Amino acid sequence: MGVRRGRRGGLGGLELIEEALGGEMWAVVLVGTFATIALSWLMPSRSKRLHLLLEGLLGVFLGLSLFVILAFDRPLFGQVSVEPRAYELVRDRTIATDPP
């Protein structure tokens, strides 16, 4: 997903295409997130306040994880993206070291 074989691609013929995470992957991520939160409520705790604090921290952590997944969903577009300079550097070094 997100990679296809091509004749012109560098690095073993792999070429990135404009594809994001599929719907199945998002379903797994979201179901897993909600299941984790729901099942954590079933764990016994002596202190209700501590339990709420831990649940809040878990929610923040999962929310930040979802944000990172969304931000890097399309790694070549948007403000959070990979700059072309990194690929150009690899390309130039690969071409420079290839024997004639």
Secondary structure per residue as TSV (DSSP state, phi and psi in degrees):
chain	resnum	aa	ss	phi	psi
A	1	M	-	360.0	126.3
A	2	G	-	87.6	-7.0
A	3	V	E	-134.4	139.4
A	4	R	E	-135.7	158.0
A	5	R	E	-81.4	137.4
A	6	G	-	-146.7	158.5
A	7	R	S	-77.9	-31.6
A	8	R	S	-90.8	-11.5
A	9	G	-	-68.7	142.8
A	10	G	H	-82.9	-176.4
A	11	L	H	53.2	57.6
A	12	G	H	80.0	18.3
A	13	G	H	81.0	15.1
A	14	L	E	-92.4	135.7
A	15	E	E	-131.4	127.7
A	16	L	E	-74.4	143.0
A	17	I	-	-123.1	170.1
A	18	E	S	-81.2	77.1
A	19	E	-	-133.4	139.5
A	20	A	-	-103.9	-177.0
A	21	L	-	-62.6	141.0
A	22	G	-	-75.8	167.5
A	23	G	H	-63.1	-33.8
A	24	E	H	-64.5	-40.4
A	25	M	H	-65.6	-42.2
A	26	W	H	-64.1	-37.7
A	27	A	H	-62.0	-44.3
A	28	V	H	-63.1	-43.8
A	29	V	H	-63.3	-48.2
A	30	L	H	-70.3	-42.3
A	31	V	H	-63.7	-41.7
A	32	G	H	-62.9	-39.2
A	33	T	H	-63.4	-50.0
A	34	F	H	-69.0	-34.1
A	35	A	H	-66.4	-38.9
A	36	T	H	-62.5	-45.4
A	37	I	H	-65.9	-44.4
A	38	A	H	-64.4	-44.1
A	39	L	H	-71.1	-26.9
A	40	S	H	-69.3	-23.3
A	41	W	T	-70.3	-20.4
A	42	L	T	-80.9	-13.4
A	43	M	S	-73.8	132.3
A	44	P	-	-71.7	148.3
A	45	S	-	-145.6	141.1
A	46	R	S	-76.3	-30.5
A	47	S	-	-114.5	121.3
A	48	K	H	-64.6	-36.5
A	49	R	H	-65.8	-44.1
A	50	L	H	-64.2	-40.3
A	51	H	H	-61.7	-43.7
A	52	L	H	-65.4	-37.9
A	53	L	H	-63.1	-46.7
A	54	L	H	-65.3	-38.5
A	55	E	H	-64.8	-39.6
A	56	G	H	-63.7	-43.6
A	57	L	H	-64.0	-39.4
A	58	L	H	-63.3	-42.4
A	59	G	H	-63.0	-41.4
A	60	V	H	-64.2	-45.5
A	61	F	H	-61.1	-46.3
A	62	L	H	-66.5	-37.3
A	63	G	H	-63.6	-43.1
A	64	L	H	-65.8	-36.5
A	65	S	H	-63.6	-42.6
A	66	L	H	-64.9	-37.7
A	67	F	H	-61.6	-44.2
A	68	V	H	-64.3	-40.9
A	69	I	H	-61.7	-44.0
A	70	L	H	-65.2	-40.8
A	71	A	H	-65.8	-36.5
A	72	F	T	-100.6	14.8
A	73	D	S	-60.2	-40.4
A	74	R	S	-121.2	91.8
A	75	P	T	-68.1	-13.2
A	76	L	T	-101.9	1.3
A	77	F	S	-129.4	156.6
A	78	G	S	88.9	-177.2
A	79	Q	S	-71.5	-34.0
A	80	V	S	-97.9	90.8
A	81	S	-	-145.7	167.4
A	82	V	-	-86.4	128.2
A	83	E	-	-74.2	147.2
A	84	P	H	-67.2	-17.0
A	85	R	H	-59.6	-37.2
A	86	A	H	-63.1	-43.2
A	87	Y	H	-68.1	-38.2
A	88	E	H	-64.2	-39.4
A	89	L	H	-63.5	-45.3
A	90	V	H	-63.1	-43.9
A	91	R	H	-59.3	-47.6
A	92	D	H	-64.5	-40.2
A	93	R	H	-70.3	-35.5
A	94	T	H	-68.3	-43.8
A	95	I	H	-66.7	-38.3
A	96	A	H	-68.0	-28.9
A	97	T	H	-95.2	-7.6
A	98	D	S	-70.2	134.0
A	99	P	-	-71.5	150.1
A	100	P	-	-68.9	360.0
